[in-house]
Amino acid sequence: MGLEKLNEHHKKNHKDVSTISVNDVLLKLFNEKKMLTTKMIYKLVEASDVEVAAAITSLEKQGMIKDVAGGTWVRTDKDSKQPVLV
């Protein structure tokens, strides 16, 4: 593949990861792991402490996650506020 074609292929198939928010990353992690501790979140999400804390607060206010035991977060069903296995 020539350099021009390679660049064209890359432009067509490259997904812009900068559009993914910390919220999106956290929800993806919750969907995969079902439950995360605050320590795990900070380890897994590559963002500043302030961004992670803001995302956790935002998701909690939306009823998407809840703190079940001192920094252990679970994903919740938005309607019933019950833990949900996704």
Gaussian input, Z-matrix of N, CA and C with variables (Angstrom, degrees):
# hf/3-21g

backbone

0 1
 N
 C     1     B1
 C     2     B2     1     A1
 N     3     B3     2     A2     1     D1
 C     4     B4     3     A3     2     D2
 C     5     B5     4     A4     3     D3
 N     6     B6     5     A5     4     D4
 C     7     B7     6     A6     5     D5
 C     8     B8     7     A7     6     D6
 N     9     B9     8     A8     7     D7
 C    10    B10     9     A9     8     D8
 C    11    B11    10    A10     9     D9
 N    12    B12    11    A11    10    D10
 C    13    B13    12    A12    11    D11
 C    14    B14    13    A13    12    D12
 N    15    B15    14    A14    13    D13
 C    16    B16    15    A15    14    D14
 C    17    B17    16    A16    15    D15
 N    18    B18    17    A17    16    D16
 C    19    B19    18    A18    17    D17
 C    20    B20    19    A19    18    D18
 N    21    B21    20    A20    19    D19
 C    22    B22    21    A21    20    D20
 C    23    B23    22    A22    21    D21
 N    24    B24    23    A23    22    D22
 C    25    B25    24    A24    23    D23
 C    26    B26    25    A25    24    D24
 N    27    B27    26    A26    25    D25
 C    28    B28    27    A27    26    D26
 C    29    B29    28    A28    27    D27
 N    30    B30    29    A29    28    D28
 C    31    B31    30    A30    29    D29
 C    32    B32    31    A31    30    D30
 N    33    B33    32    A32    31    D31
 C    34    B34    33    A33    32    D32
 C    35    B35    34    A34    33    D33
 N    36    B36    35    A35    34    D34
 C    37    B37    36    A36    35    D35
 C    38    B38    37    A37    36    D36
 N    39    B39    38    A38    37    D37
 C    40    B40    39    A39    38    D38
 C    41    B41    40    A40    39    D39
 N    42    B42    41    A41    40    D40
 C    43    B43    42    A42    41    D41
 C    44    B44    43    A43    42    D42
 N    45    B45    44    A44    43    D43
 C    46    B46    45    A45    44    D44
 C    47    B47    46    A46    45    D45
 N    48    B48    47    A47    46    D46
 C    49    B49    48    A48    47    D47
 C    50    B50    49    A49    48    D48
 N    51    B51    50    A50    49    D49
 C    52    B52    51    A51    50    D50
 C    53    B53    52    A52    51    D51
 N    54    B54    53    A53    52    D52
 C    55    B55    54    A54    53    D53
 C    56    B56    55    A55    54    D54
 N    57    B57    56    A56    55    D55
 C    58    B58    57    A57    56    D56
 C    59    B59    58    A58    57    D57
 N    60    B60    59    A59    58    D58
 C    61    B61    60    A60    59    D59
 C    62    B62    61    A61    60    D60
 N    63    B63    62    A62    61    D61
 C    64    B64    63    A63    62    D62
 C    65    B65    64    A64    63    D63
 N    66    B66    65    A65    64    D64
 C    67    B67    66    A66    65    D65
 C    68    B68    67    A67    66    D66
 N    69    B69    68    A68    67    D67
 C    70    B70    69    A69    68    D68
 C    71    B71    70    A70    69    D69
 N    72    B72    71    A71    70    D70
 C    73    B73    72    A72    71    D71
 C    74    B74    73    A73    72    D72
 N    75    B75    74    A74    73    D73
 C    76    B76    75    A75    74    D74
 C    77    B77    76    A76    75    D75
 N    78    B78    77    A77    76    D76
 C    79    B79    78    A78    77    D77
 C    80    B80    79    A79    78    D78
 N    81    B81    80    A80    79    D79
 C    82    B82    81    A81    80    D80
 C    83    B83    82    A82    81    D81
 N    84    B84    83    A83    82    D82
 C    85    B85    84    A84    83    D83
 C    86    B86    85    A85    84    D84
 N    87    B87    86    A86    85    D85
 C    88    B88    87    A87    86    D86
 C    89    B89    88    A88    87    D87
 N    90    B90    89    A89    88    D88
 C    91    B91    90    A90    89    D89
 C    92    B92    91    A91    90    D90
 N    93    B93    92    A92    91    D91
 C    94    B94    93    A93    92    D92
 C    95    B95    94    A94    93    D93
 N    96    B96    95    A95    94    D94
 C    97    B97    96    A96    95    D95
 C    98    B98    97    A97    96    D96
 N    99    B99    98    A98    97    D97
 C   100   B100    99    A99    98    D98
 C   101   B101   100   A100    99    D99
 N   102   B102   101   A101   100   D100
 C   103   B103   102   A102   101   D101
 C   104   B104   103   A103   102   D102
 N   105   B105   104   A104   103   D103
 C   106   B106   105   A105   104   D104
 C   107   B107   106   A106   105   D105
 N   108   B108   107   A107   106   D106
 C   109   B109   108   A108   107   D107
 C   110   B110   109   A109   108   D108
 N   111   B111   110   A110   109   D109
 C   112   B112   111   A111   110   D110
 C   113   B113   112   A112   111   D111
 N   114   B114   113   A113   112   D112
 C   115   B115   114   A114   113   D113
 C   116   B116   115   A115   114   D114
 N   117   B117   116   A116   115   D115
 C   118   B118   117   A117   116   D116
 C   119   B119   118   A118   117   D117
 N   120   B120   119   A119   118   D118
 C   121   B121   120   A120   119   D119
 C   122   B122   121   A121   120   D120
 N   123   B123   122   A122   121   D121
 C   124   B124   123   A123   122   D122
 C   125   B125   124   A124   123   D123
 N   126   B126   125   A125   124   D124
 C   127   B127   126   A126   125   D125
 C   128   B128   127   A127   126   D126
 N   129   B129   128   A128   127   D127
 C   130   B130   129   A129   128   D128
 C   131   B131   130   A130   129   D129
 N   132   B132   131   A131   130   D130
 C   133   B133   132   A132   131   D131
 C   134   B134   133   A133   132   D132
 N   135   B135   134   A134   133   D133
 C   136   B136   135   A135   134   D134
 C   137   B137   136   A136   135   D135
 N   138   B138   137   A137   136   D136
 C   139   B139   138   A138   137   D137
 C   140   B140   139   A139   138   D138
 N   141   B141   140   A140   139   D139
 C   142   B142   141   A141   140   D140
 C   143   B143   142   A142   141   D141
 N   144   B144   143   A143   142   D142
 C   145   B145   144   A144   143   D143
 C   146   B146   145   A145   144   D144
 N   147   B147   146   A146   145   D145
 C   148   B148   147   A147   146   D146
 C   149   B149   148   A148   147   D147
 N   150   B150   149   A149   148   D148
 C   151   B151   150   A150   149   D149
 C   152   B152   151   A151   150   D150
 N   153   B153   152   A152   151   D151
 C   154   B154   153   A153   152   D152
 C   155   B155   154   A154   153   D153
 N   156   B156   155   A155   154   D154
 C   157   B157   156   A156   155   D155
 C   158   B158   157   A157   156   D156
 N   159   B159   158   A158   157   D157
 C   160   B160   159   A159   158   D158
 C   161   B161   160   A160   159   D159
 N   162   B162   161   A161   160   D160
 C   163   B163   162   A162   161   D161
 C   164   B164   163   A163   162   D162
 N   165   B165   164   A164   163   D163
 C   166   B166   165   A165   164   D164
 C   167   B167   166   A166   165   D165
 N   168   B168   167   A167   166   D166
 C   169   B169   168   A168   167   D167
 C   170   B170   169   A169   168   D168
 N   171   B171   170   A170   169   D169
 C   172   B172   171   A171   170   D170
 C   173   B173   172   A172   171   D171
 N   174   B174   173   A173   172   D172
 C   175   B175   174   A174   173   D173
 C   176   B176   175   A175   174   D174
 N   177   B177   176   A176   175   D175
 C   178   B178   177   A177   176   D176
 C   179   B179   178   A178   177   D177
 N   180   B180   179   A179   178   D178
 C   181   B181   180   A180   179   D179
 C   182   B182   181   A181   180   D180
 N   183   B183   182   A182   181   D181
 C   184   B184   183   A183   182   D182
 C   185   B185   184   A184   183   D183
 N   186   B186   185   A185   184   D184
 C   187   B187   186   A186   185   D185
 C   188   B188   187   A187   186   D186
 N   189   B189   188   A188   187   D187
 C   190   B190   189   A189   188   D188
 C   191   B191   190   A190   189   D189
 N   192   B192   191   A191   190   D190
 C   193   B193   192   A192   191   D191
 C   194   B194   193   A193   192   D192
 N   195   B195   194   A194   193   D193
 C   196   B196   195   A195   194   D194
 C   197   B197   196   A196   195   D195
 N   198   B198   197   A197   196   D196
 C   199   B199   198   A198   197   D197
 C   200   B200   199   A199   198   D198
 N   201   B201   200   A200   199   D199
 C   202   B202   201   A201   200   D200
 C   203   B203   202   A202   201   D201
 N   204   B204   203   A203   202   D202
 C   205   B205   204   A204   203   D203
 C   206   B206   205   A205   204   D204
 N   207   B207   206   A206   205   D205
 C   208   B208   207   A207   206   D206
 C   209   B209   208   A208   207   D207
 N   210   B210   209   A209   208   D208
 C   211   B211   210   A210   209   D209
 C   212   B212   211   A211   210   D210
 N   213   B213   212   A212   211   D211
 C   214   B214   213   A213   212   D212
 C   215   B215   214   A214   213   D213
 N   216   B216   215   A215   214   D214
 C   217   B217   216   A216   215   D215
 C   218   B218   217   A217   216   D216
 N   219   B219   218   A218   217   D217
 C   220   B220   219   A219   218   D218
 C   221   B221   220   A220   219   D219
 N   222   B222   221   A221   220   D220
 C   223   B223   222   A222   221   D221
 C   224   B224   223   A223   222   D222
 N   225   B225   224   A224   223   D223
 C   226   B226   225   A225   224   D224
 C   227   B227   226   A226   225   D225
 N   228   B228   227   A227   226   D226
 C   229   B229   228   A228   227   D227
 C   230   B230   229   A229   228   D228
 N   231   B231   230   A230   229   D229
 C   232   B232   231   A231   230   D230
 C   233   B233   232   A232   231   D231
 N   234   B234   233   A233   232   D232
 C   235   B235   234   A234   233   D233
 C   236   B236   235   A235   234   D234
 N   237   B237   236   A236   235   D235
 C   238   B238   237   A237   236   D236
 C   239   B239   238   A238   237   D237
 N   240   B240   239   A239   238   D238
 C   241   B241   240   A240   239   D239
 C   242   B242   241   A241   240   D240
 N   243   B243   242   A242   241   D241
 C   244   B244   243   A243   242   D242
 C   245   B245   244   A244   243   D243
 N   246   B246   245   A245   244   D244
 C   247   B247   246   A246   245   D245
 C   248   B248   247   A247   246   D246
 N   249   B249   248   A248   247   D247
 C   250   B250   249   A249   248   D248
 C   251   B251   250   A250   249   D249
 N   252   B252   251   A251   250   D250
 C   253   B253   252   A252   251   D251
 C   254   B254   253   A253   252   D252
 N   255   B255   254   A254   253   D253
 C   256   B256   255   A255   254   D254
 C   257   B257   256   A256   255   D255

   B1=1.4542
   B2=1.5242
   B3=1.3426
   B4=1.4531
   B5=1.5199
   B6=1.3171
   B7=1.4596
   B8=1.5243
   B9=1.3495
   B10=1.4760
   B11=1.5204
   B12=1.3289
   B13=1.4651
   B14=1.5271
   B15=1.3237
   B16=1.4572
   B17=1.5327
   B18=1.3369
   B19=1.4643
   B20=1.5216
   B21=1.3271
   B22=1.4696
   B23=1.5313
   B24=1.3310
   B25=1.4667
   B26=1.5299
   B27=1.3272
   B28=1.4668
   B29=1.5289
   B30=1.3298
   B31=1.4734
   B32=1.5211
   B33=1.3335
   B34=1.4655
   B35=1.5249
   B36=1.3245
   B37=1.4567
   B38=1.5241
   B39=1.3119
   B40=1.4678
   B41=1.5181
   B42=1.3150
   B43=1.4623
   B44=1.5166
   B45=1.3214
   B46=1.4578
   B47=1.5197
   B48=1.3259
   B49=1.4605
   B50=1.5254
   B51=1.3200
   B52=1.4633
   B53=1.5266
   B54=1.3274
   B55=1.4649
   B56=1.5277
   B57=1.3246
   B58=1.4646
   B59=1.5246
   B60=1.3132
   B61=1.4640
   B62=1.5235
   B63=1.3165
   B64=1.4633
   B65=1.5253
   B66=1.3513
   B67=1.4737
   B68=1.5204
   B69=1.3474
   B70=1.4660
   B71=1.5275
   B72=1.3230
   B73=1.4637
   B74=1.5219
   B75=1.3434
   B76=1.4658
   B77=1.5189
   B78=1.3339
   B79=1.4673
   B80=1.5214
   B81=1.3388
   B82=1.4610
   B83=1.5366
   B84=1.3309
   B85=1.4686
   B86=1.5214
   B87=1.3389
   B88=1.4624
   B89=1.5217
   B90=1.3371
   B91=1.4631
   B92=1.5231
   B93=1.3299
   B94=1.4626
   B95=1.5266
   B96=1.3207
   B97=1.4686
   B98=1.5277
   B99=1.3262
   B100=1.4780
   B101=1.5291
   B102=1.3323
   B103=1.4609
   B104=1.5262
   B105=1.3130
   B106=1.4558
   B107=1.5190
   B108=1.3248
   B109=1.4622
   B110=1.5226
   B111=1.3213
   B112=1.4606
   B113=1.5293
   B114=1.3273
   B115=1.4666
   B116=1.5345
   B117=1.3365
   B118=1.4638
   B119=1.5244
   B120=1.3433
   B121=1.4646
   B122=1.5266
   B123=1.3244
   B124=1.4641
   B125=1.5218
   B126=1.3282
   B127=1.4560
   B128=1.5400
   B129=1.3352
   B130=1.4632
   B131=1.5258
   B132=1.3298
   B133=1.4646
   B134=1.5158
   B135=1.3319
   B136=1.4574
   B137=1.5213
   B138=1.3041
   B139=1.4604
   B140=1.5221
   B141=1.3175
   B142=1.4642
   B143=1.5255
   B144=1.3208
   B145=1.4651
   B146=1.5202
   B147=1.3303
   B148=1.4672
   B149=1.5264
   B150=1.3522
   B151=1.4700
   B152=1.5258
   B153=1.3217
   B154=1.4659
   B155=1.5206
   B156=1.3289
   B157=1.4679
   B158=1.5276
   B159=1.3310
   B160=1.4688
   B161=1.5228
   B162=1.3295
   B163=1.4639
   B164=1.5259
   B165=1.3347
   B166=1.4679
   B167=1.5239
   B168=1.3380
   B169=1.4688
   B170=1.5188
   B171=1.3268
   B172=1.4648
   B173=1.5254
   B174=1.3332
   B175=1.4657
   B176=1.5235
   B177=1.3346
   B178=1.4636
   B179=1.5329
   B180=1.3390
   B181=1.4732
   B182=1.5255
   B183=1.3415
   B184=1.4692
   B185=1.5262
   B186=1.3207
   B187=1.4601
   B188=1.5128
   B189=1.3332
   B190=1.4645
   B191=1.5304
   B192=1.3361
   B193=1.4633
   B194=1.5240
   B195=1.3252
   B196=1.4629
   B197=1.5159
   B198=1.3236
   B199=1.4589
   B200=1.5223
   B201=1.3292
   B202=1.4657
   B203=1.5222
   B204=1.3257
   B205=1.4723
   B206=1.5213
   B207=1.3043
   B208=1.4640
   B209=1.5123
   B210=1.3104
   B211=1.4571
   B212=1.5156
   B213=1.3340
   B214=1.4629
   B215=1.5169
   B216=1.3157
   B217=1.4655
   B218=1.5193
   B219=1.3297
   B220=1.4626
   B221=1.5174
   B222=1.3186
   B223=1.4681
   B224=1.5177
   B225=1.3245
   B226=1.4571
   B227=1.5161
   B228=1.3256
   B229=1.4538
   B230=1.5202
   B231=1.3224
   B232=1.4689
   B233=1.5300
   B234=1.3296
   B235=1.4645
   B236=1.5260
   B237=1.3190
   B238=1.4640
   B239=1.5241
   B240=1.3317
   B241=1.4695
   B242=1.5317
   B243=1.3071
   B244=1.4598
   B245=1.5254
   B246=1.3350
   B247=1.4649
   B248=1.5256
   B249=1.3000
   B250=1.4578
   B251=1.5235
   B252=1.2924
   B253=1.4596
   B254=1.5180
   B255=1.3105
   B256=1.4707
   B257=1.5133
   A1=108.02
   A2=115.91
   A3=119.50
   A4=111.15
   A5=115.89
   A6=121.16
   A7=111.79
   A8=116.67
   A9=119.99
   A10=110.95
   A11=116.04
   A12=120.51
   A13=110.85
   A14=116.70
   A15=121.04
   A16=110.29
   A17=116.43
   A18=120.76
   A19=111.20
   A20=116.50
   A21=121.65
   A22=109.94
   A23=115.61
   A24=121.61
   A25=109.93
   A26=116.01
   A27=120.78
   A28=110.66
   A29=117.09
   A30=120.91
   A31=111.38
   A32=116.64
   A33=120.86
   A34=111.65
   A35=117.09
   A36=121.22
   A37=115.24
   A38=116.59
   A39=119.32
   A40=109.88
   A41=115.61
   A42=120.15
   A43=108.30
   A44=116.20
   A45=121.35
   A46=109.16
   A47=117.08
   A48=120.80
   A49=112.59
   A50=117.12
   A51=119.08
   A52=111.80
   A53=117.58
   A54=120.38
   A55=111.90
   A56=117.13
   A57=120.76
   A58=108.49
   A59=116.34
   A60=120.02
   A61=110.56
   A62=115.42
   A63=120.49
   A64=108.84
   A65=117.05
   A66=121.15
   A67=110.64
   A68=116.43
   A69=121.21
   A70=110.75
   A71=115.99
   A72=120.60
   A73=110.35
   A74=116.36
   A75=120.03
   A76=111.19
   A77=117.37
   A78=119.95
   A79=110.91
   A80=116.91
   A81=120.33
   A82=109.47
   A83=116.57
   A84=120.58
   A85=111.25
   A86=117.31
   A87=120.40
   A88=110.67
   A89=117.17
   A90=120.24
   A91=110.92
   A92=116.53
   A93=120.15
   A94=112.35
   A95=116.96
   A96=121.21
   A97=113.98
   A98=117.48
   A99=124.31
   A100=113.24
   A101=118.16
   A102=120.93
   A103=108.33
   A104=116.81
   A105=121.24
   A106=109.87
   A107=115.76
   A108=118.79
   A109=107.22
   A110=116.16
   A111=120.15
   A112=109.77
   A113=116.98
   A114=122.01
   A115=110.52
   A116=116.74
   A117=121.25
   A118=110.85
   A119=115.83
   A120=120.03
   A121=109.71
   A122=116.83
   A123=120.17
   A124=111.98
   A125=116.89
   A126=121.31
   A127=111.05
   A128=116.24
   A129=121.34
   A130=114.22
   A131=116.58
   A132=119.57
   A133=109.01
   A134=115.30
   A135=119.31
   A136=108.90
   A137=116.03
   A138=121.95
   A139=107.17
   A140=115.12
   A141=117.88
   A142=109.87
   A143=116.01
   A144=121.23
   A145=111.21
   A146=116.01
   A147=120.99
   A148=110.55
   A149=116.92
   A150=120.96
   A151=111.28
   A152=116.60
   A153=120.75
   A154=110.03
   A155=116.74
   A156=120.71
   A157=110.78
   A158=116.76
   A159=121.12
   A160=110.70
   A161=116.95
   A162=120.99
   A163=110.70
   A164=117.13
   A165=120.94
   A166=109.64
   A167=116.38
   A168=121.41
   A169=110.86
   A170=116.58
   A171=121.78
   A172=111.11
   A173=116.80
   A174=120.98
   A175=111.19
   A176=116.35
   A177=120.27
   A178=109.97
   A179=116.67
   A180=120.91
   A181=111.63
   A182=116.26
   A183=120.84
   A184=111.45
   A185=117.12
   A186=120.58
   A187=113.40
   A188=116.82
   A189=120.68
   A190=112.26
   A191=116.15
   A192=120.76
   A193=108.28
   A194=115.88
   A195=118.57
   A196=109.91
   A197=114.61
   A198=122.13
   A199=106.83
   A200=117.02
   A201=119.78
   A202=113.57
   A203=117.38
   A204=118.86
   A205=110.08
   A206=115.48
   A207=121.01
   A208=116.12
   A209=117.45
   A210=121.00
   A211=114.67
   A212=118.46
   A213=121.32
   A214=107.19
   A215=115.64
   A216=121.57
   A217=110.39
   A218=116.44
   A219=121.27
   A220=108.59
   A221=114.50
   A222=121.09
   A223=107.53
   A224=117.64
   A225=120.60
   A226=110.65
   A227=114.82
   A228=121.31
   A229=106.19
   A230=117.18
   A231=121.34
   A232=112.69
   A233=118.55
   A234=121.11
   A235=112.53
   A236=116.91
   A237=119.25
   A238=113.36
   A239=116.75
   A240=122.67
   A241=112.50
   A242=116.66
   A243=121.15
   A244=109.17
   A245=117.55
   A246=118.57
   A247=109.55
   A248=115.20
   A249=118.90
   A250=108.79
   A251=118.19
   A252=121.63
   A253=107.29
   A254=115.88
   A255=120.03
   A256=109.40
   D1=127.32
   D2=178.11
   D3=-68.18
   D4=164.84
   D5=-178.19
   D6=-60.57
   D7=-40.56
   D8=178.59
   D9=-61.69
   D10=-46.89
   D11=-179.61
   D12=-64.76
   D13=-38.41
   D14=179.11
   D15=-63.02
   D16=-44.72
   D17=177.59
   D18=-62.79
   D19=-41.16
   D20=178.95
   D21=-63.02
   D22=-45.49
   D23=179.21
   D24=-60.76
   D25=-43.08
   D26=-179.25
   D27=-63.47
   D28=-43.21
   D29=-179.87
   D30=-62.87
   D31=-39.51
   D32=-179.06
   D33=-70.29
   D34=-37.92
   D35=-171.66
   D36=-103.83
   D37=-3.85
   D38=-178.72
   D39=-83.18
   D40=124.91
   D41=177.35
   D42=-93.20
   D43=131.42
   D44=-179.15
   D45=-76.98
   D46=102.51
   D47=-177.20
   D48=-73.77
   D49=-14.27
   D50=-179.11
   D51=-69.25
   D52=-14.33
   D53=179.65
   D54=-84.80
   D55=-7.89
   D56=179.68
   D57=-82.76
   D58=124.55
   D59=-178.73
   D60=-86.60
   D61=165.85
   D62=176.38
   D63=-61.28
   D64=-37.87
   D65=176.48
   D66=-55.52
   D67=-48.10
   D68=-179.27
   D69=-59.81
   D70=-43.84
   D71=-179.76
   D72=-63.28
   D73=-45.34
   D74=-179.93
   D75=-62.00
   D76=-44.85
   D77=-179.64
   D78=-63.73
   D79=-37.99
   D80=177.17
   D81=-62.38
   D82=-44.23
   D83=178.39
   D84=-62.53
   D85=-42.46
   D86=179.09
   D87=-64.06
   D88=-37.84
   D89=179.19
   D90=-65.39
   D91=-35.66
   D92=-178.83
   D93=-80.22
   D94=-40.87
   D95=-171.70
   D96=-101.77
   D97=-14.81
   D98=-178.90
   D99=71.21
   D100=-35.34
   D101=-177.49
   D102=-149.81
   D103=138.51
   D104=178.93
   D105=-136.71
   D106=145.90
   D107=172.57
   D108=-90.30
   D109=160.53
   D110=178.79
   D111=-57.56
   D112=-40.03
   D113=179.24
   D114=-60.54
   D115=-43.43
   D116=179.07
   D117=-63.67
   D118=-40.46
   D119=-179.25
   D120=-60.62
   D121=-48.61
   D122=-179.51
   D123=-62.54
   D124=-32.82
   D125=179.33
   D126=-73.03
   D127=-39.82
   D128=-173.56
   D129=-83.74
   D130=-33.26
   D131=-176.40
   D132=-94.18
   D133=122.37
   D134=179.31
   D135=-87.28
   D136=83.89
   D137=178.35
   D138=-151.73
   D139=169.04
   D140=179.47
   D141=-71.93
   D142=159.21
   D143=178.42
   D144=-54.50
   D145=-40.83
   D146=-178.26
   D147=-64.31
   D148=-43.35
   D149=179.46
   D150=-63.96
   D151=-43.76
   D152=-179.54
   D153=-64.82
   D154=-45.72
   D155=179.46
   D156=-61.34
   D157=-41.31
   D158=179.04
   D159=-65.00
   D160=-40.80
   D161=179.63
   D162=-65.82
   D163=-43.08
   D164=178.76
   D165=-60.86
   D166=-47.08
   D167=179.57
   D168=-60.88
   D169=-44.28
   D170=-179.76
   D171=-61.25
   D172=-47.39
   D173=-179.55
   D174=-65.65
   D175=-36.27
   D176=179.08
   D177=-66.67
   D178=-43.48
   D179=179.35
   D180=-63.75
   D181=-33.63
   D182=178.58
   D183=-76.80
   D184=-8.21
   D185=-178.86
   D186=78.92
   D187=18.18
   D188=-178.41
   D189=-84.32
   D190=-28.44
   D191=178.77
   D192=-137.72
   D193=160.98
   D194=173.66
   D195=-144.55
   D196=152.51
   D197=179.21
   D198=-86.70
   D199=114.26
   D200=-176.43
   D201=-93.90
   D202=-26.70
   D203=-179.86
   D204=-163.34
   D205=94.11
   D206=175.07
   D207=44.33
   D208=62.46
   D209=176.80
   D210=92.11
   D211=13.63
   D212=172.65
   D213=-106.23
   D214=114.42
   D215=-173.51
   D216=-102.10
   D217=139.80
   D218=174.47
   D219=-125.56
   D220=151.05
   D221=176.67
   D222=-76.28
   D223=138.62
   D224=179.16
   D225=-120.35
   D226=158.09
   D227=174.44
   D228=-79.24
   D229=123.88
   D230=-173.85
   D231=-56.75
   D232=-36.45
   D233=-176.30
   D234=-76.21
   D235=-50.58
   D236=-174.06
   D237=-96.23
   D238=-8.09
   D239=-178.72
   D240=60.61
   D241=22.79
   D242=178.82
   D243=-100.12
   D244=148.97
   D245=175.44
   D246=-57.18
   D247=140.63
   D248=-175.70
   D249=-130.52
   D250=139.25
   D251=173.53
   D252=-92.38
   D253=114.98
   D254=-174.80
   D255=-97.92

